[in-house]
Amino acid sequence: MATRICNCCWVWRSIWFTLVIEASNSHHRNEFLAAFAISAEDKTMATEWNTIADQAFQLRKWIIWLKIPIGAVSACLNLIGALALAWNRKMRSNNTFIFIAYSSASFVVTGVGAIVDSTISLRNGIYGHRNGFVLTELSCFQQRYVRELGSYMTTTSYLLTAADRFVAVFSPHFYRHHYNKRATTVGLITLAMLFSVGMLSVRFWTLVDETIVQCSVISQGSNVTLKFEKSLLLSLHAVTLLMCISLMLRIHYSRMNRVQSGVEIRHRKRRRILTTLCISCASYTATVVAGTVLEEISLAQSDPITGIYYTNFVVLVDFSGLVSFCVFYTTSAEYRLSVKRLIRKFLKLCGYQQHLSNQISTIVAGSSWAKDA
C-alpha cells in the first residue's frame, strides 16, 4: 500500500515538473521568437532607412559640393569688406557702416558654416554607412550650428541697419542727440548676438534624439519650436522690408518736392547709402523668404524623396552673401574705395615683404662671397 502511494506521488510529481518545465520552456521560446522577430523587423527598417538616406544623399550630392565654393567665396569677400570698413577710421565713426560691417561679419560666419555643414554631410554620406553612422536631430544641430548662428546674425544685422536709417530719417533730432552713440551701437549688436545664441539654445532644448533622413532646418527640434522660429524670422523680415520701403518712399517724395540746391547735393551721398541698404536688404529677404517657402513645400510632400528634391533649391539662400557684397561694392562709393585701399595695402605689404626677402638673400650671398674671397 505504501509502495502504491509512493508510485502515485512520483507520477504526479513527474507530471507537475513536466508541465512547469514545458510551460517555462514555451515562455522562453516565445520570448526568443518575439525578440528574433523584433530584431528582424529592426534590421529591415534599418535597411530601408539606410536606402532612403543613401538616395537622399545622391540627390543632394551636387548641391552639397556646390555649397563649399559658394561659402568660401562669400566668406572671403565679406571678410575683405568687414576688414575694409574696420580699417577705415572715417567708417568706424559712422553707425550705418558699423552695422554694415556687422552684416559682413555675419555673412562670414554663414559662409564658414556652409563649408562645415557641407564637409560633414559629404563625409557622412560617403563613409557614414560603412562606419555605422546614423543621422539624428542632435548630430544635425551640431552640424549646422555655425550656419544657423550666421543666419540669425544676418537677419538681426539687417534689422538693426534698417532701424538705424529709419530713426535717422524720420526722427533726426532724436537720432543726433540720443541714438547716434557708440554705446548704443555696441549695445544693440550685443543684444543681437544674445538673441541669436538664445534662439539656438531654445532649439537645442527641444531636440529629440530621433533618426532623420537629411539634415536641414526643418529636421531640428519640435514642430512647435520650428513654427515659432519661422514665424519670428518672417516677422523680422517683414518689419525690415516695411522700414526699407518707407525709407525708399521718403527718398522718392523728397526728391520730387525739393529743388536741386547745395543742401540737396550734400544729401545725395546719404541717399546713395540708404538706397544701397534697401537693395541689399530686399535681395537678402527675397532669398531667405524663397528658401523658407521651398522648405515648407518640401515638408508638405508625402514622399521624402520628392521633398528632398525641392530642398535642393534652398541653395538660393547661400547666394545672399555674394549678392550683398556685389550690391554694396557696385552702389556705395565709400565701400568700394575702402575695399580697394585694403587690397592695395595688402599687395603693397606683400611686395615689401618680397623686396625685404630679396635684400636679405642678396646680403647673405654677398657675405658668403666675401668669405670665399
Secondary structure as GFF3:
##gff-version 3
##sequence-region A 1 373
A	DSSP	alpha_helix	2	87	.	.	.	ID=ss1
A	DSSP	alpha_helix	89	92	.	.	.	ID=ss2
A	DSSP	alpha_helix	95	131	.	.	.	ID=ss3
A	DSSP	alpha_helix	137	143	.	.	.	ID=ss4
A	DSSP	alpha_helix	145	170	.	.	.	ID=ss5
A	DSSP	alpha_helix	172	174	.	.	.	ID=ss6
A	DSSP	pi_helix	175	179	.	.	.	ID=ss7
A	DSSP	alpha_helix	182	205	.	.	.	ID=ss8
A	DSSP	three_ten_helix	217	219	.	.	.	ID=ss9
A	DSSP	alpha_helix	223	257	.	.	.	ID=ss10
A	DSSP	alpha_helix	262	266	.	.	.	ID=ss11
A	DSSP	alpha_helix	268	300	.	.	.	ID=ss12
A	DSSP	alpha_helix	304	311	.	.	.	ID=ss13
A	DSSP	three_ten_helix	312	319	.	.	.	ID=ss14
A	DSSP	alpha_helix	320	331	.	.	.	ID=ss15
A	DSSP	alpha_helix	333	372	.	.	.	ID=ss16
###
